[in-house]
Amino acid sequence: MIAVTKSYLPNKEKLFRYIDQIYASCQLTNNGPLVQALEEKLAKHLEVRNLILVANGTLALQVVYKAMNLQGSVVTTPFSFPATTSSLVWEFIKPIFADIDQRSWNINPKEIEKLIQPNTSAIVATHIFSNPCEVEAIQKIAEHYHLKVIYDGAHTFGVRYQGESVLKWGDATTLSFHATKLFHTVEGGAIITNDDALAEKIRLMINFGIAGPEKIIDLGINAKLNEFQAAIGLCILDEINHINQERKKVWHCYYEELKNTCIFQMRNEFSTNNYSYFPILFENENKMKEIQKKLNDQSIFPRRYFYPSLDELPYIKQERKMMIARDVASRVLCLPLYPGLALDVIKEISHMIKNEYVLAY
Ligand SMILES: Cc1ncc(COP(=O)(O)O)c(C=O)c1O
């Protein structure tokens, strides 16, 4: 069976050496030495000022909203993983969707401004499939209306924009280190911010607001990463160059096979690609479903990332329909992409897609 992704497992001997360390110290969690080491290495690798490891990418979003005291409404994207929206609703913040750009599939800054209300406190945007949003335009709107900007950067590990980490943009960016991601800690995530005071607040918040043995100084929750997860992360980070090269190889093989046939997301020309996804857009939903079924019949399982459009979630009460997001969400399929995926499998998948495309004309 070929799934859309396959979790990367690092060198076992190295992992066991870290596990020996955990057995020796008996410290399993609570900001242990491996979590601290991983934070330091990741901040250096990603070239960011403050990086706080957390239990997952969804809690990362929730903790950021709380730390920033976001209230009222937030203008956000309808084309993302459900967590981008559910985290807001969970924190009693109203998501107001602004439709996406037809080509980049990111929130369209031109749509944001007209949706800002007196109680709007922030813009929450996703760099979808690692493609950076129009960060300058979003920043300008945020400054004009005094709004916070949070980027859901779950897909954006290692992406650079204009020669610098894209994670530096906004008041904060969140990452997901879920097992399916290109860098992972089984479950996990991180919050990135240039704001030292915010970073300090977040560090307290993810540990119940505890500042010392008998000192609780703020409202908090448990969003900590543990030592075993950090051990996996440290091992994978050591292999990140190999992972990146493998992903690049797979991505380019698909690209060469499909470039004259398929429609792709238009990527920001000033940004690098981390090759985390290979999404293709079909001419209509039926065609996409036909090809999906043909691939499934061969035990190949691409995924409909991200369907449905988030304005269609059952707990959303918004009358305005996000027509572009609904249309894109109905026609996109992400092809299997992970280190070690054999080139002949990629060619076979591509040929099946090309055959269907030919039949369509
Ligand atoms: C865009 C986006 N945001 C948030 C998340 C949630 O991350 P996690 O699964 O680590 O909670 C994901 C996970 O896939 C995602 O793709």
The ligand as a Tripos MOL2 file, in Angstrom:
@<TRIPOS>MOLECULE
LIG
   16    16     1     0     0
SMALL
NO_CHARGES

@<TRIPOS>ATOM
      1 C1         -2.1490   23.6170    8.5270 C.3       1 LIG1
      2 C2         -2.1760   22.8000    9.7790 C.ar      1 LIG1
      3 N1         -2.4300   23.4220   10.9410 N.ar      1 LIG1
      4 C3         -2.4630   22.7480   12.1000 C.ar      1 LIG1
      5 C4         -2.2530   21.3910   12.1500 C.ar      1 LIG1
      6 C5         -2.3750   20.6830   13.4510 C.3       1 LIG1
      7 O1         -1.1690   20.1570   13.9090 O.3       1 LIG1
      8 P1         -1.1320   18.9630   14.9620 P.3       1 LIG1
      9 O2         -1.6260   17.7350   14.2750 O.co2     1 LIG1
     10 O3          0.3110   18.8800   15.3330 O.co2     1 LIG1
     11 O4         -1.9980   19.3480   16.1140 O.co2     1 LIG1
     12 C6         -1.9780   20.6920   10.9720 C.ar      1 LIG1
     13 C7         -1.7420   19.2480   11.0300 C.2       1 LIG1
     14 O5         -1.6590   18.5260   10.1060 O.2       1 LIG1
     15 C8         -1.9440   21.4120    9.7460 C.ar      1 LIG1
     16 O6         -1.7170   20.7940    8.5730 O.3       1 LIG1
@<TRIPOS>BOND
     1     1     2 1
     2     2     3 ar
     3     2    15 ar
     4     3     4 ar
     5     4     5 ar
     6     5     6 1
     7     5    12 ar
     8     6     7 1
     9     7     8 1
    10     8     9 2
    11     8    10 1
    12     8    11 1
    13    12    13 1
    14    12    15 ar
    15    13    14 2
    16    15    16 1
@<TRIPOS>SUBSTRUCTURE
     1 LIG1         1 GROUP 0 **** ****
